[in-house]
């Protein structure tokens, strides 16, 4: 089986050079071509000798993702449907913030799995079930391909923030996700600051603890969506395995270990989790945690879960603030281009 160069860190490249009977310094050259410049073929490695490129061609591969379709929103958000080497599909979404409500930046929301096994009621990805984990190279390939595509239109285009919030549950692909984070953060690669990387989870308790032990300076976002076990289990089956009490203990451990606050995501669903009593339950659950909560009017992916009115969203935010919880309403992007993860690839599969 060919080695995926995009999945190798510098230490592994050094080992590969040793096996190929090449000088150790070549590993840094190749690392730069692969992870800083994001090349998709060996011919682009102009300072690498032809004989070494031939060896790489024989032993390794640069698995470039294929762009199948893109949709551009009126707000500038772009959703990409990408095809993998095994003919599976994933999505990623580029959000451009121009400095009106937040500082100017380019944020890419990337996938970590093909499909998802979590089965959350309002999520389009989960409806297709789980296929497999993405490799390190496939995770990074989303960043490299989007950078290349956008560079056609904008000189020196750079992705500033990466959010593991696309298709899949990142903490169930823990090893590959963590390795991809280290590679994105590497100063000789994309050099994306650790604080500009967000990992979103639906609450895989053992992996939250394992992540805490790594003590990374990233942002942990937890999808909560309800503050009682009865209601959360209806929306998120993962709650049956990891109930709210266990999740809270893991959150306390994470905060104590990292000294960093946690972001909680709360998708507001009309007449399901958006009344004053829900806000009170949520405030009681979060009151002793160092956290921030993002309120997100749910993306309408079915006829059952619809989004509440703007007034109801604002009222919910005000209730939380009244109860002493730091809450904000997320700036919405890409609603006119099937903004919810999994919608585009779901139609392609159909």
C-alpha positions in Angstrom: 0.0 0.0 0.0 1.3 3.5 -0.9 2.1 5.9 1.9 0.0 9.1 2.1 2.5 11.9 2.3 -0.1 14.3 3.7 -0.5 12.1 6.7 3.2 12.2 7.7 4.8 14.6 10.2 8.4 15.7 10.0 9.7 12.8 12.2 7.9 10.3 9.9 9.3 12.0 6.8 12.8 11.7 8.3 12.3 8.0 8.8 11.1 7.7 5.2 14.2 9.5 3.9 16.3 7.1 5.8 14.5 4.1 4.3 14.9 5.7 0.8 18.6 6.2 1.5 18.3 10.0 1.2 19.6 12.9 3.2 17.7 13.9 6.3 17.4 17.5 5.2 15.2 16.4 2.3 12.4 15.7 4.8 12.1 19.4 5.6 11.9 20.3 1.9 9.2 17.7 1.4 7.3 18.8 4.6 7.2 22.3 3.3 5.9 21.3 -0.1 3.2 19.1 1.3 2.1 21.0 4.4 2.9 24.6 3.8 2.4 24.9 0.0 -0.2 22.1 -0.2 1.1 20.7 -3.5 -0.9 18.0 -5.2 1.8 16.4 -7.4 5.5 15.6 -7.1 6.4 17.6 -10.2 5.7 20.8 -8.2 8.6 20.0 -5.7 11.1 21.9 -7.8 14.0 21.8 -5.3 13.7 18.0 -4.8 15.9 15.9 -7.2 14.2 14.0 -9.9 15.5 10.7 -8.6 14.0 11.3 -5.2 10.7 12.4 -6.8 10.7 9.1 -8.7 11.2 7.2 -5.4 8.3 9.1 -3.9 6.1 8.4 -6.8 6.9 4.7 -6.4 6.4 4.5 -2.6 3.9 7.3 -1.7 0.9 9.2 -2.9 -0.6 12.7 -2.5 -4.3 12.0 -2.3 -5.8 15.1 -3.7 -9.5 15.6 -3.0 -11.7 16.2 -6.1 -14.1 19.2 -6.1 -17.5 18.0 -7.3 -19.6 21.0 -6.6 -19.5 24.3 -4.8 -22.3 26.7 -3.7 -21.7 30.3 -2.9 -24.1 32.2 -0.6 -25.1 35.8 -1.0 -23.1 36.5 2.2 -19.9 35.0 0.6 -20.0 31.7 2.4 -18.9 28.8 0.1 -19.8 25.1 0.6 -17.7 22.5 -1.1 -18.7 19.0 -2.0 -15.5 16.9 -2.3 -14.9 13.4 -3.6 -12.5 11.0 -1.9 -10.3 8.5 -3.6 -12.7 5.7 -2.7 -15.7 7.6 -4.2 -17.1 8.7 -0.9 -18.2 12.3 -0.4 -17.5 14.9 2.3 -18.2 18.6 2.7 -16.4 21.6 4.1 -17.6 25.2 4.4 -15.6 28.4 4.1 -16.9 31.4 6.0 -15.4 34.8 5.3 -15.8 37.4 8.0 -15.1 40.9 6.8 -14.8 42.7 10.1 -18.4 44.0 10.5 -19.4 41.9 13.5 -16.0 40.3 14.1 -12.4 40.7 13.0 -11.6 39.9 9.4 -10.8 36.3 9.0 -11.3 33.2 6.9 -12.8 30.2 8.8 -13.0 26.7 7.3 -15.4 24.2 8.8 -14.0 20.7 8.0 -15.2 17.1 8.2 -13.5 14.4 10.2 -15.6 11.4 9.1 -17.6 10.1 6.1 -21.1 10.3 7.6 -21.7 10.1 11.4 -22.9 7.5 13.8 -24.3 9.9 16.4 -27.8 10.2 14.8 -28.8 13.6 16.3 -32.4 14.3 15.3 -31.9 17.6 13.5 -28.6 16.8 11.7 -28.5 16.0 8.0 -25.2 14.1 8.2 -26.4 11.6 10.7 -29.3 10.5 8.5 -26.9 8.9 6.1 -25.2 6.8 8.8 -21.5 6.3 9.4 -19.1 5.0 6.7 -15.6 5.5 7.9 -13.0 7.8 9.6 -11.1 10.3 7.4 -7.3 9.9 7.3 -5.0 12.7 8.4 -4.3 13.5 4.8 -8.0 13.7 4.0 -8.7 16.0 6.9 -5.8 18.3 5.9 -6.6 18.0 2.2 -9.8 20.1 2.8 -7.6 23.0 4.0 -5.1 22.6 1.2 -7.7 22.4 -1.6 -9.8 25.3 -0.4 -6.7 27.4 0.0 -5.6 26.6 -3.6 -9.1 27.3 -5.0 -9.5 30.6 -3.2 -6.0 31.7 -4.1 -7.1 31.8 -7.8 -9.3 34.8 -6.8 -7.4 36.3 -3.9 -3.6 36.6 -3.8 -2.0 35.3 -0.6 -5.3 33.8 0.6 -5.0 32.1 4.0 -7.3 30.2 6.2 -7.0 31.7 9.7 -9.3 29.5 11.7 -10.2 25.8 11.4 -13.3 24.3 13.0 -13.8 20.6 13.3 -17.5 20.9 13.1 -18.3 19.5 9.7 -19.5 15.9 8.9 -18.7 13.4 11.7 -17.8 13.3 15.4 -14.2 14.4 15.7 -13.5 12.7 19.0 -14.4 9.4 17.5 -11.6 9.9 15.0 -9.4 11.0 17.9 -5.9 10.0 16.7 -6.2 11.3 13.2 -7.8 14.5 14.3 -5.2 15.3 16.9 -2.4 14.6 14.5 -4.0 16.8 11.9 -4.2 19.6 14.5 -0.5 19.4 15.3 0.3 19.5 11.6 -2.0 22.6 11.0 -0.4 24.3 13.9 3.2 23.5 12.8 5.1 26.7 12.1 6.7 25.1 9.0 3.3 24.2 7.7 0.0 26.2 7.7 1.1 27.8 11.0 -2.5 28.2 12.3 -2.5 29.2 15.9 -3.8 26.6 18.4 -6.2 29.1 19.8 -7.7 29.4 16.3 -8.6 25.7 16.1 -11.9 24.5 17.4 -12.9 20.9 18.0 -16.6 20.3 18.4 -18.1 17.2 20.0 -21.5 15.9 20.9 -20.1 14.8 24.3 -17.8 11.7 24.1 -16.9 11.8 27.7 -13.7 9.5 27.8 -12.3 11.5 24.8 -13.0 14.8 26.4 -10.9 13.6 29.4 -8.2 12.4 27.0 -8.2 15.7 25.2 -7.8 17.5 28.5 -4.7 15.5 29.3 -3.1 16.7 26.1 -3.5 20.3 27.5 -3.8 21.9 24.0 -4.5 25.6 23.8 -7.5 25.0 21.4 -11.2 25.7 21.7 -13.4 22.9 22.9 -17.0 23.2 21.7 -19.7 20.9 23.1 -23.1 20.4 21.4 -25.6 20.5 24.3 -29.0 21.4 22.9 -30.9 20.5 26.1 -30.2 20.6 29.8 -32.3 17.7 31.0 -31.5 14.0 30.2 -35.1 13.4 29.0 -35.0 16.2 26.4 -31.4 15.8 25.4 -31.8 12.0 24.8 -34.7 12.8 22.4 -32.5 15.1 20.3 -29.1 13.4 20.9 -28.9 9.6 21.3 -25.3 9.9 22.7 -26.9 11.2 25.9 -28.1 7.6 26.6 -24.5 6.5 26.9 -23.0 9.7 28.3 -25.7 11.5 30.3 -25.5 15.1 31.4 -24.0 14.3 34.8 -21.1 12.4 33.3 -20.6 15.1 30.7 -20.5 17.8 33.3 -17.9 15.9 35.3 -15.7 15.6 32.2 -16.2 19.4 31.5 -15.1 20.2 35.1 -12.0 18.0 34.6 -11.2 19.7 31.3 -11.5 23.2 32.7 -9.4 22.3 35.8 -6.7 20.7 33.6 -6.5 23.3 30.8 -7.6 26.5 32.6 -9.7 27.2 29.5 -13.4 27.9 29.2 -15.6 25.6 27.2 -18.0 26.8 24.4 -21.4 25.1 24.5 -23.4 25.0 21.3 -27.2 25.2 21.8 -29.3 24.8 18.7 -32.7 26.4 19.3 -35.6 24.3 18.0 -39.0 25.9 17.8 -41.3 24.7 20.7 -38.8 22.0 21.7 -36.0 23.7 23.8 -36.6 27.4 23.5 -38.9 28.5 26.4 -38.1 30.2 29.7 -38.1 26.9 31.6 -35.5 25.5 29.2 -33.4 28.6 29.7 -33.6 28.2 33.5 -32.6 24.5 33.2 -29.7 25.4 31.0 -28.5 28.2 33.4 -28.6 25.8 36.3 -26.6 23.2 34.4 -23.9 25.7 33.4 -23.8 28.0 36.4 -20.6 26.5 38.0 -18.7 26.0 34.7 -16.3 28.4 33.1 -18.0 28.6 29.8 -19.7 30.6 27.0 -22.8 29.5 25.2 -23.5 30.0 21.5 -27.2 30.1 20.6 -27.9 28.8 17.1 -31.3 28.8 15.4 -31.5 25.3 14.1 -30.8 24.7 10.4 -34.2 23.4 9.0 -33.2 19.9 7.6 -36.6 18.3 8.2 -40.3 19.3 8.8 -40.1 18.3 12.5 -37.4 20.6 13.8 -38.0 24.1 12.7 -36.3 27.3 13.8 -37.9 29.7 16.3 -38.7 33.3 15.5 -36.0 36.0 15.9 -37.9 37.3 18.9 -37.9 33.9 20.6 -34.1 33.6 20.0 -33.5 37.0 21.5 -35.7 36.3 24.5 -33.8 33.1 25.2 -30.5 34.9 25.1 -31.9 37.6 27.4 -33.1 35.0 29.9 -29.7 33.3 30.0 -28.0 36.7 30.5 -30.5 37.5 33.3 -29.5 34.2 35.0 -25.8 35.1 34.8 -24.8 33.0 31.8 -22.6 34.5 29.1 -24.5 33.8 25.9 -24.4 35.1 22.3 -26.3 34.5 19.2 -24.1 33.1 16.5 -23.7 35.1 13.3 -25.5 32.9 10.7 -23.8 32.0 7.4 -24.8 30.2 4.3 -28.5 29.5 5.0 -29.3 29.9 1.3 -26.8 27.2 0.2 -27.9 24.3 2.4 -25.8 25.5 5.3 -26.4 22.4 7.4 -23.6 19.8 7.2 -24.5 16.8 5.2 -27.3 18.3 3.1 -25.3 18.6 -0.1 -23.5 15.2 0.1 -26.8 13.6 1.1 -28.4 14.7 -2.2 -25.3 13.5 -4.1 -25.7 10.1 -2.5 -29.4 10.0 -3.4 
